[in-house]
Amino acid sequence: MRPSLAIALLGLGLGCLPNPQSVKERRENFPREGLKGELIFSSEPPDLQRVDAVFDRIKLVGFTLDPKVPAPGDRVKVTFYWSAVRQVAEDYQVFVHGDPIGGNAPRIHGDHYPAKGQYPTDVWQVGELVADPFIIWVPPGYGPKKLGIHTGLYKENYRVPLTDPGLRPNAGENRSLAVELTFP
C-alpha cells in the first residue's frame, strides 16, 4: 500500500480501532445486576467456613461444601467466596490443587476463571461477596484419608502474592490451604 493511500484511509477512520474502555469504565459499566443473588452477594451464607486469606487486593473470605462430608467417589461442589479489598486492575484465574495429606495420590487440578467465568476480577466492586462454585471429583479408592485443597490467584506466569494467610495454613508458593477434607 502506498503511504499516501494509508494516510488517507487512516484519515477516514478506516484504519482505526475503537478506543477500548479503561478498567474504571469497564468496572462501572459491567452488567452485574443479573449476577446478583447467584454469583454476587451482600452477605455471607450461614454455612460459610471462614478462611480470610488475602492475596494482595483480593480476600478469600471462606467456602462451603456440598456434600458437607464428602467421601471418595463423590463429586464435591466447593464454593469459594472472594471479595475485593481494593480495586483490582487484572483479570485473574483461580488455581485449585487437591493434594493428599499424609499419603500418596495424584494431584487433583481445577484451575478456572472465578464466578463461572462470568464475573472477571477486574470489574469486582470493593466489598461484594463473589461466589466461585466448582466441582472436584474425588476418585473412588482415593488412598489418603485427607485431601488438602490449596488455592490462589494467577495470571499467565504470575501468582498473586499471599499477603495474609488468614485462618488457614500458609502452604507456601503463594497459595492457601483453604480446605481440608477428611474421608471416612
Residue frames as a rotation matrix with the C-alpha (Angstrom) as fourth column:
MET 1
0.588 0.808 0.000 0.00
0.808 -0.588 0.000 0.00
0.000 0.000 -1.000 0.00
ARG 2
-0.154 -0.623 0.767 1.34
0.539 -0.704 -0.463 3.41
0.828 0.342 0.444 -0.91
PRO 3
-0.743 -0.212 -0.635 1.99
0.668 -0.296 -0.683 5.72
-0.043 -0.931 0.362 2.09
SER 4
-0.908 0.418 0.036 -0.41
-0.411 -0.904 0.118 8.40
0.082 0.093 0.992 0.79
LEU 5
-0.165 0.873 -0.459 -3.25
-0.275 0.406 0.872 5.85
0.947 0.270 0.173 0.49
ALA 6
-0.260 -0.002 -0.966 -2.58
0.783 0.585 -0.212 4.53
0.565 -0.811 -0.150 4.04
ILE 7
-0.943 -0.104 -0.316 -2.68
0.278 -0.769 -0.575 8.05
-0.184 -0.630 0.754 5.43
ALA 8
-0.656 0.754 -0.035 -5.92
-0.607 -0.499 0.618 8.76
0.449 0.427 0.785 3.54
LEU 9
-0.043 0.646 -0.762 -7.56
0.179 0.755 0.630 5.57
0.983 -0.110 -0.148 4.94
LEU 10
-0.522 -0.201 -0.829 -6.47
0.835 0.078 -0.545 6.47
0.174 -0.976 0.127 8.46
GLY 11
-0.990 0.137 -0.025 -7.85
-0.132 -0.980 -0.146 9.96
-0.044 -0.142 0.989 7.99
LEU 12
-0.322 0.924 -0.205 -11.25
-0.560 -0.011 0.828 8.46
0.763 0.382 0.521 7.09
GLY 13
-0.049 0.273 0.961 -11.22
-0.971 0.214 -0.110 6.33
-0.236 -0.938 0.254 10.21
LEU 14
0.719 0.368 -0.589 -11.00
-0.572 0.796 -0.200 3.13
0.395 0.481 0.783 8.20
GLY 15
0.054 -0.793 -0.607 -7.71
0.065 0.609 -0.790 2.06
0.996 0.003 0.085 9.81
CYS 16
-0.533 -0.244 0.810 -8.54
-0.696 -0.417 -0.584 2.99
0.481 -0.875 0.053 13.41
LEU 17
-0.507 0.364 -0.782 -9.58
0.538 0.842 0.043 0.62
0.674 -0.398 -0.622 16.13
PRO 18
0.563 0.732 0.384 -12.19
0.099 -0.520 0.848 1.68
0.821 -0.440 -0.365 18.67
ASN 19
-0.356 -0.647 0.674 -10.82
-0.609 -0.386 -0.692 3.15
0.709 -0.657 -0.257 21.86
PRO 20
-0.214 0.291 -0.932 -11.05
0.486 0.860 0.157 0.37
0.847 -0.420 -0.326 24.48
GLN 21
0.771 0.543 0.334 -12.67
-0.066 -0.454 0.889 1.13
0.634 -0.707 -0.314 27.81
SER 22
-0.342 -0.810 0.476 -10.43
-0.676 -0.140 -0.723 1.89
0.653 -0.569 -0.500 30.72
VAL 23
-0.729 0.049 -0.682 -10.50
0.406 0.834 -0.374 -0.55
0.551 -0.550 -0.628 33.63
LYS 24
-0.881 0.406 -0.243 -12.50
0.012 -0.494 -0.869 2.03
-0.473 -0.769 0.431 35.60
GLU 25
-0.395 0.759 -0.517 -15.09
-0.916 -0.368 0.161 2.40
-0.068 0.537 0.841 32.81
ARG 26
-0.418 0.196 -0.887 -15.33
-0.276 0.903 0.329 -1.37
0.866 0.382 -0.323 32.39
ARG 27
-0.880 0.057 -0.472 -15.86
0.449 0.424 -0.787 -1.80
0.155 -0.904 -0.398 36.15
GLU 28
-0.746 0.602 -0.284 -18.53
-0.295 -0.681 -0.670 0.91
-0.597 -0.416 0.686 36.28
ASN 29
-0.202 0.678 -0.706 -20.38
-0.978 -0.182 0.105 -0.30
-0.057 0.712 0.700 33.15
PHE 30
-0.935 -0.183 -0.304 -20.23
-0.226 0.967 0.114 -4.05
0.273 0.175 -0.946 33.74
PRO 31
-0.056 0.998 -0.015 -23.76
-0.695 -0.029 0.718 -5.58
0.717 0.051 0.695 33.71
ARG 32
-0.902 -0.422 -0.095 -23.74
-0.203 0.607 -0.768 -7.14
0.382 -0.673 -0.633 37.20
GLU 33
-0.319 0.845 0.429 -27.46
-0.944 -0.244 -0.221 -6.92
-0.082 -0.476 0.876 38.00
GLY 34
0.507 0.566 -0.650 -28.21
-0.682 0.725 0.099 -10.35
0.527 0.393 0.754 36.51
LEU 35
-0.195 -0.690 -0.697 -25.47
0.049 0.703 -0.710 -11.92
0.980 -0.172 -0.103 38.67
LYS 36
-0.622 -0.008 0.783 -26.79
-0.721 -0.383 -0.577 -10.63
0.304 -0.924 0.233 42.00
GLY 37
0.275 0.718 0.639 -28.22
-0.902 0.423 -0.088 -13.41
-0.334 -0.552 0.764 44.13
GLU 38
0.990 -0.012 -0.139 -26.47
-0.048 0.907 -0.419 -16.08
0.131 0.422 0.897 42.03
LEU 39
0.334 -0.941 -0.061 -22.79
0.774 0.310 -0.552 -15.07
0.538 0.138 0.832 41.98
ILE 40
-0.634 -0.486 0.602 -22.72
0.086 -0.817 -0.570 -11.70
0.769 -0.310 0.560 43.77
PHE 41
0.292 0.706 -0.645 -23.94
0.762 0.235 0.603 -11.40
0.578 -0.668 -0.469 47.36
SER 42
0.143 -0.192 0.971 -24.07
-0.376 -0.918 -0.127 -8.73
0.916 -0.347 -0.203 50.05
SER 43
0.317 -0.053 0.947 -23.98
-0.941 0.106 0.321 -11.19
-0.118 -0.993 -0.016 52.98
GLU 44
-0.705 -0.695 -0.141 -22.29
-0.699 0.715 -0.032 -14.49
0.123 0.076 -0.990 53.80
PRO 45
0.126 0.720 -0.682 -24.13
-0.340 0.677 0.652 -17.82
0.932 0.150 0.330 53.59
PRO 46
0.648 0.210 0.732 -24.88
-0.746 -0.021 0.666 -19.30
0.155 -0.977 0.143 57.04
ASP 47
0.931 -0.278 0.237 -22.72
0.191 0.922 0.336 -22.41
-0.312 -0.267 0.912 56.45
LEU 48
0.688 -0.718 0.108 -19.63
-0.259 -0.381 -0.887 -20.46
0.678 0.582 -0.448 55.33
GLN 49
0.701 -0.614 -0.361 -16.37
0.675 0.408 0.615 -21.78
-0.230 -0.675 0.701 56.76
ARG 50
0.935 -0.273 -0.225 -14.02
-0.287 -0.958 -0.030 -18.83
-0.207 0.092 -0.974 57.13
VAL 51
0.482 -0.855 0.192 -10.56
0.859 0.417 -0.297 -18.66
0.174 0.308 0.935 55.57
ASP 52
0.939 0.018 -0.345 -9.79
0.114 -0.959 0.260 -14.89
-0.326 -0.283 -0.902 55.49
ALA 53
-0.037 -0.964 0.262 -6.65
0.763 0.142 0.631 -15.32
-0.645 0.223 0.731 53.37
VAL 54
0.730 0.227 -0.645 -5.63
-0.128 -0.881 -0.455 -12.18
-0.672 0.414 -0.614 51.48
PHE 55
0.047 -0.652 0.757 -3.98
0.928 0.308 0.208 -12.29
-0.368 0.693 0.620 48.07
ASP 56
-0.842 -0.469 0.267 -2.79
0.528 -0.818 0.228 -8.69
0.111 0.333 0.936 47.63
ARG 57
-0.842 0.537 0.063 -6.12
-0.535 -0.844 0.047 -6.96
0.078 0.006 0.997 46.82
ILE 58
0.031 0.873 -0.487 -8.46
-0.605 0.404 0.686 -9.96
0.796 0.273 0.541 47.00
LYS 59
-0.538 -0.127 0.833 -9.63
-0.815 0.330 -0.476 -11.82
-0.215 -0.935 -0.281 50.09
LEU 60
-0.468 0.427 -0.774 -10.70
-0.025 0.869 0.495 -15.45
0.883 0.251 -0.396 50.14
VAL 61
-0.160 0.501 0.851 -13.43
-0.903 -0.421 0.079 -14.97
0.398 -0.756 0.520 52.72
GLY 62
-0.351 0.072 0.934 -14.35
-0.598 0.750 -0.283 -18.65
-0.721 -0.658 -0.220 53.01
PHE 63
-0.778 0.077 -0.624 -16.00
-0.494 0.540 0.682 -21.64
0.389 0.838 -0.382 51.40
THR 64
0.168 0.789 0.592 -18.98
-0.841 0.427 -0.331 -24.00
-0.514 -0.442 0.735 51.51
LEU 65
-0.892 -0.442 -0.093 -19.07
-0.437 0.794 0.423 -27.72
-0.113 0.418 -0.901 50.63
ASP 66
0.291 0.943 0.160 -21.74
-0.828 0.332 -0.451 -29.97
-0.479 -0.001 0.878 49.16
PRO 67
0.613 0.627 -0.480 -21.88
0.341 0.338 0.877 -32.68
0.713 -0.702 -0.007 50.38
LYS 68
0.713 -0.285 0.641 -20.72
-0.626 -0.669 0.399 -31.39
0.315 -0.686 -0.656 53.75
VAL 69
0.121 -0.673 0.730 -18.88
-0.597 0.538 0.595 -34.67
-0.793 -0.507 -0.336 54.49
PRO 70
0.518 0.083 -0.851 -17.62
-0.839 0.241 -0.487 -35.99
0.165 0.967 0.194 51.16
ALA 71
0.405 -0.385 0.830 -16.25
-0.162 0.863 0.479 -39.46
-0.900 -0.328 0.287 50.53
PRO 72
-0.732 -0.661 -0.165 -14.07
-0.331 0.132 0.934 -40.91
-0.596 0.738 -0.315 47.77
GLY 73
-0.658 0.499 0.564 -16.16
0.744 0.544 0.387 -41.32
-0.113 0.674 -0.730 44.64
ASP 74
0.322 0.820 -0.474 -18.12
0.716 -0.538 -0.445 -38.09
-0.620 -0.196 -0.760 45.31
ARG 75
-0.208 -0.234 0.950 -18.33
0.689 -0.724 -0.027 -35.06
0.694 0.649 0.312 43.12
VAL 76
-0.070 0.074 -0.995 -17.78
0.921 -0.378 -0.093 -32.30
-0.383 -0.923 -0.042 45.65
LYS 77
0.414 0.236 0.879 -19.14
0.565 -0.824 -0.045 -28.84
0.714 0.515 -0.475 44.97
VAL 78
-0.238 -0.537 -0.809 -16.78
0.908 -0.418 0.010 -26.35
-0.344 -0.733 0.587 46.57
THR 79
0.590 0.369 0.718 -17.85
0.585 -0.808 -0.065 -22.72
0.556 0.459 -0.693 46.51
PHE 80
-0.512 -0.746 -0.426 -15.17
0.859 -0.455 -0.236 -20.22
-0.018 -0.487 0.873 47.37
TYR 81
0.755 0.654 0.043 -16.33
0.652 -0.756 0.053 -16.75
0.067 -0.012 -0.998 48.39
TRP 82
-0.368 -0.916 0.162 -14.00
0.923 -0.381 -0.056 -13.95
0.113 0.129 0.985 47.34
SER 83
0.789 0.563 -0.248 -14.09
0.582 -0.813 0.005 -10.22
-0.199 -0.148 -0.969 48.00
ALA 84
0.078 -0.741 0.667 -12.03
0.605 -0.496 -0.623 -7.35
0.793 0.452 0.410 46.61
VAL 85
0.283 -0.053 -0.958 -10.49
0.895 -0.343 0.284 -5.40
-0.344 -0.938 -0.050 49.49
ARG 86
-0.175 -0.259 -0.950 -9.23
-0.224 -0.929 0.294 -2.79
-0.959 0.264 0.105 46.98
GLN 87
0.760 0.491 -0.427 -9.97
-0.493 0.006 -0.870 -2.40
-0.425 0.871 0.246 43.29
VAL 88
0.042 -0.671 0.741 -8.22
0.267 0.722 0.639 -4.92
-0.963 0.171 0.209 41.07
ALA 89
0.135 -0.060 -0.989 -6.80
-0.763 -0.643 -0.065 -3.97
-0.632 0.764 -0.132 37.67
GLU 90
-0.748 -0.490 -0.447 -6.21
-0.661 0.600 0.450 -7.53
0.048 0.633 -0.773 36.38
ASP 91
0.500 0.846 -0.185 -8.46
-0.839 0.526 0.136 -10.40
0.212 0.087 0.973 35.36
TYR 92
-0.527 -0.763 0.373 -7.07
-0.844 0.521 -0.127 -13.31
-0.097 -0.382 -0.919 37.39
GLN 93
0.164 0.478 -0.863 -7.73
-0.357 0.844 0.399 -17.03
0.920 0.243 0.309 37.28
VAL 94
0.435 0.024 0.900 -8.14
-0.879 0.229 0.419 -19.26
-0.196 -0.973 0.121 40.33
PHE 95
-0.296 -0.481 -0.826 -5.89
-0.525 0.804 -0.280 -22.28
0.798 0.351 -0.490 40.67
VAL 96
0.579 0.475 0.663 -7.02
-0.812 0.409 0.416 -25.27
-0.073 -0.779 0.623 42.70
HIS 97
-0.361 -0.703 -0.612 -4.65
-0.566 0.687 -0.455 -28.03
0.741 0.182 -0.647 43.76
GLY 98
0.767 0.544 0.339 -6.08
-0.621 0.498 0.605 -31.03
0.160 -0.675 0.720 45.56
ASP 99
-0.194 -0.928 -0.320 -3.05
-0.594 0.370 -0.714 -32.62
0.781 0.051 -0.623 47.26
PRO 100
0.492 0.340 -0.802 -3.06
0.323 0.784 0.530 -35.66
0.809 -0.519 0.276 49.52
ILE 101
0.165 -0.418 0.893 -2.26
-0.879 -0.473 -0.060 -35.10
0.448 -0.775 -0.445 53.19
GLY 102
-0.089 -0.292 0.952 -0.41
-0.821 0.563 0.095 -37.98
-0.564 -0.773 -0.290 54.80
GLY 103
0.267 0.146 0.953 -0.30
0.251 0.944 -0.215 -40.29
-0.931 0.297 0.215 51.82
ASN 104
-0.800 -0.551 -0.235 0.40
-0.128 -0.226 0.966 -40.62
-0.586 0.803 0.111 48.13
ALA 105
0.176 0.815 0.552 -2.10
0.734 0.265 -0.625 -39.90
-0.656 0.515 -0.552 45.38
PRO 106
-0.451 -0.337 0.826 -2.14
0.850 -0.445 0.283 -37.84
0.272 0.830 0.487 42.21
ARG 107
-0.845 0.135 -0.518 -2.85
0.080 -0.925 -0.371 -34.12
-0.529 -0.355 0.771 42.42
ILE 108
0.037 0.908 0.417 -6.40
0.971 0.066 -0.230 -33.05
-0.236 0.413 -0.879 41.53
HIS 109
-0.916 -0.395 -0.062 -6.46
0.358 -0.879 0.314 -29.85
-0.178 0.265 0.948 39.44
GLY 110
0.087 0.990 0.110 -9.27
0.972 -0.060 -0.228 -27.38
-0.220 0.126 -0.967 39.00
ASP 111
-0.788 -0.416 -0.455 -7.99
0.327 -0.908 0.264 -24.10
-0.522 0.059 0.851 37.51
HIS 112
-0.029 0.841 0.540 -10.74
0.990 -0.050 0.131 -21.79
0.137 0.538 -0.832 36.30
TYR 113
-0.713 -0.009 0.701 -11.90
0.021 -1.000 0.009 -18.19
0.700 0.021 0.713 35.98
PRO 114
-0.927 0.332 -0.177 -13.85
0.216 0.085 -0.973 -17.24
-0.308 -0.940 -0.150 39.11
ALA 115
-0.308 0.915 -0.261 -17.64
-0.376 -0.369 -0.850 -16.94
-0.874 -0.164 0.458 39.26
LYS 116
0.304 0.404 0.863 -18.13
0.478 0.719 -0.505 -19.49
-0.824 0.565 0.025 36.46
GLY 117
-0.579 -0.639 0.507 -16.13
0.770 -0.223 0.597 -17.19
-0.268 0.736 0.621 34.19
GLN 118
0.181 0.806 0.563 -19.00
0.891 -0.377 0.253 -14.68
0.416 0.456 -0.787 34.23
TYR 119
0.981 0.177 0.076 -17.57
0.119 -0.865 0.488 -12.02
0.153 -0.470 -0.870 36.53
PRO 120
0.288 -0.956 0.058 -13.91
0.536 0.111 -0.837 -11.06
0.793 0.272 0.545 35.90
THR 121
0.148 -0.287 -0.946 -11.85
0.981 -0.081 0.178 -9.92
-0.128 -0.954 0.270 38.89
ASP 122
-0.820 -0.564 0.100 -11.04
0.572 -0.811 0.119 -6.56
0.014 0.155 0.988 37.28
VAL 123
-0.443 0.722 0.532 -14.70
-0.096 -0.628 0.772 -5.49
0.891 0.291 0.347 37.48
TRP 124
-0.034 0.412 -0.911 -15.36
0.880 0.445 0.168 -6.60
0.475 -0.795 -0.377 41.07
GLN 125
0.330 0.221 0.918 -16.64
-0.219 -0.928 0.302 -3.87
0.918 -0.300 -0.258 43.37
VAL 126
-0.768 -0.629 0.121 -14.96
-0.211 0.070 -0.975 -3.47
0.605 -0.774 -0.186 46.75
GLY 127
-0.668 0.448 0.594 -16.98
-0.677 -0.036 -0.735 -5.23
-0.308 -0.893 0.327 49.45
GLU 128
0.349 0.783 -0.515 -19.03
-0.899 0.435 0.053 -7.52
0.266 0.444 0.856 47.19
LEU 129
-0.183 -0.314 0.932 -19.03
-0.502 0.845 0.185 -11.20
-0.845 -0.434 -0.312 48.06
VAL 130
0.062 0.103 -0.993 -18.37
-0.990 0.130 -0.048 -13.18
0.124 0.986 0.110 44.87
ALA 131
0.487 0.196 0.851 -19.36
-0.395 0.918 0.015 -16.84
-0.779 -0.344 0.525 44.75
ASP 132
-0.122 -0.639 -0.759 -16.99
-0.989 0.140 0.041 -19.11
0.080 0.756 -0.649 42.87
PRO 133
0.497 0.398 0.771 -18.56
-0.538 0.839 -0.086 -22.60
-0.681 -0.372 0.631 42.58
PHE 134
-0.075 -0.478 -0.875 -16.69
-0.918 0.377 -0.128 -25.51
0.390 0.793 -0.467 41.03
ILE 135
0.899 0.416 0.135 -16.71
-0.437 0.858 0.270 -29.30
-0.004 -0.302 0.953 41.22
ILE 136
-0.331 -0.943 -0.018 -13.88
-0.939 0.331 -0.092 -31.57
0.092 -0.014 -0.996 42.33
TRP 137
0.731 0.488 -0.477 -14.21
-0.466 0.868 0.174 -35.28
0.498 0.095 0.862 41.72
VAL 138
-0.096 -0.701 0.707 -12.54
-0.943 0.290 0.160 -37.43
-0.317 -0.651 -0.689 44.35
PRO 139
-0.221 0.008 -0.975 -11.78
-0.692 0.703 0.162 -40.76
0.687 0.711 -0.150 42.66
PRO 140
0.875 0.471 0.112 -13.16
-0.432 0.655 0.621 -43.94
0.219 -0.591 0.776 44.26
GLY 141
0.747 -0.610 -0.264 -10.44
0.650 0.754 0.097 -45.66
0.140 -0.244 0.960 46.22
TYR 142
0.461 -0.598 0.656 -8.60
-0.268 -0.798 -0.539 -42.37
0.846 0.072 -0.528 46.78
GLY 143
0.018 -0.577 -0.817 -5.84
0.492 0.716 -0.495 -43.59
0.870 -0.393 0.297 49.10
PRO 144
-0.883 -0.469 0.017 -5.14
0.212 -0.432 -0.877 -40.92
0.419 -0.770 0.481 51.73
LYS 145
-0.188 0.824 -0.535 -7.71
0.982 0.156 -0.105 -40.15
-0.003 -0.545 -0.838 54.42
LYS 146
0.279 0.241 -0.930 -7.20
0.360 -0.924 -0.132 -36.39
-0.890 -0.298 -0.344 53.91
LEU 147
0.032 -0.215 0.976 -7.22
0.975 -0.208 -0.078 -34.14
0.220 0.954 0.203 50.89
GLY 148
-0.193 -0.165 -0.967 -5.93
0.478 -0.877 0.055 -30.57
-0.857 -0.452 0.248 51.10
ILE 149
0.444 0.367 0.817 -7.44
0.889 -0.292 -0.352 -28.10
0.109 0.883 -0.456 48.67
HIS 150
-0.353 -0.670 -0.653 -4.96
0.589 -0.702 0.401 -25.30
-0.727 -0.243 0.642 48.03
THR 151
0.528 0.539 0.656 -5.89
0.849 -0.348 -0.397 -22.19
0.014 0.767 -0.642 46.11
GLY 152
-0.300 -0.543 -0.784 -4.61
0.385 -0.821 0.422 -18.88
-0.873 -0.175 0.455 44.90
LEU 153
0.809 0.555 -0.196 -4.85
0.119 -0.481 -0.869 -16.45
-0.576 0.679 -0.455 42.01
TYR 154
-0.302 -0.943 0.140 -2.71
0.397 0.009 0.918 -16.06
-0.867 0.333 0.372 38.92
LYS 155
0.839 0.382 -0.388 -2.39
-0.240 -0.379 -0.894 -14.52
-0.488 0.843 -0.226 35.51
GLU 156
0.657 -0.587 -0.473 -0.15
-0.422 0.233 -0.876 -16.24
0.625 0.775 -0.095 32.99
ASN 157
0.089 -0.714 -0.694 3.10
0.462 0.647 -0.607 -17.00
0.882 -0.267 0.388 34.91
TYR 158
-0.681 -0.302 0.667 2.42
-0.324 -0.692 -0.645 -14.57
0.656 -0.655 0.373 37.78
ARG 159
-0.093 0.632 -0.769 0.91
0.798 0.509 0.322 -15.76
0.595 -0.584 -0.552 41.06
VAL 160
0.358 0.307 0.882 -0.73
-0.234 -0.885 0.403 -13.09
0.904 -0.350 -0.245 43.18
PRO 161
-0.688 -0.725 -0.026 1.19
-0.140 0.168 -0.976 -12.87
0.712 -0.668 -0.217 46.48
LEU 162
0.375 0.683 -0.627 -0.45
0.608 0.330 0.722 -14.32
0.700 -0.652 -0.292 49.58
THR 163
-0.298 -0.509 0.807 -0.06
-0.150 -0.810 -0.567 -11.30
0.943 -0.290 0.165 51.86
ASP 164
-0.435 0.200 0.878 -2.02
-0.898 -0.032 -0.438 -12.71
-0.060 -0.979 0.193 54.83
PRO 165
-0.885 0.052 -0.463 -2.73
-0.084 0.960 0.268 -16.43
0.458 0.276 -0.845 55.32
GLY 166
-0.038 0.939 0.340 -5.75
-0.742 -0.255 0.620 -15.64
0.669 -0.229 0.707 57.49
LEU 167
0.339 0.331 0.881 -7.14
-0.903 0.377 0.206 -18.57
-0.264 -0.865 0.427 59.49
ARG 168
0.993 0.016 0.113 -5.62
0.022 0.944 -0.329 -21.36
-0.112 0.330 0.937 57.39
PRO 169
0.300 -0.952 0.065 -2.03
0.405 0.189 0.895 -22.53
-0.864 -0.242 0.442 56.97
ASN 170
0.463 -0.337 -0.820 0.21
-0.788 -0.580 -0.206 -20.73
-0.406 0.741 -0.534 54.52
ALA 171
0.829 -0.057 0.556 1.02
0.193 0.963 -0.189 -23.53
-0.524 0.264 0.810 52.10
GLY 172
-0.283 -0.940 -0.191 3.91
0.116 -0.231 0.966 -21.63
-0.952 0.252 0.174 50.52
GLU 173
-0.792 -0.145 0.593 4.15
0.580 0.125 0.805 -20.82
-0.191 0.982 -0.015 46.82
ASN 174
-0.867 0.477 -0.141 1.54
-0.483 -0.876 0.008 -18.03
-0.120 0.075 0.990 47.23
ARG 175
-0.285 0.819 -0.498 -1.28
-0.168 0.469 0.867 -20.45
0.944 0.330 0.004 47.93
SER 176
-0.341 0.321 0.883 -3.62
-0.940 -0.141 -0.312 -21.05
0.024 -0.937 0.350 50.85
LEU 177
-0.911 0.201 -0.361 -4.52
0.212 0.977 0.010 -24.48
0.355 -0.067 -0.933 52.22
ALA 178
-0.615 0.714 0.335 -8.14
-0.684 -0.694 0.223 -23.32
0.392 -0.092 0.915 52.19
VAL 179
0.501 0.860 0.099 -9.99
-0.843 0.459 0.278 -26.62
0.194 -0.223 0.955 52.66
GLU 180
-0.778 -0.625 0.065 -9.08
-0.624 0.757 -0.192 -29.90
0.071 -0.191 -0.979 54.34
LEU 181
0.353 0.882 -0.312 -11.35
-0.819 0.453 0.353 -32.84
0.453 0.131 0.882 53.57
THR 182
-0.687 -0.465 0.559 -11.23
-0.678 0.687 -0.262 -35.88
-0.262 -0.559 -0.787 55.87
PHE 183
-0.161 0.600 -0.784 -12.71
-0.701 0.490 0.519 -39.07
0.695 0.633 0.341 54.44
PRO 184
0.539 0.440 0.718 -14.48
-0.825 0.446 0.347 -41.77
-0.167 -0.780 0.603 56.46
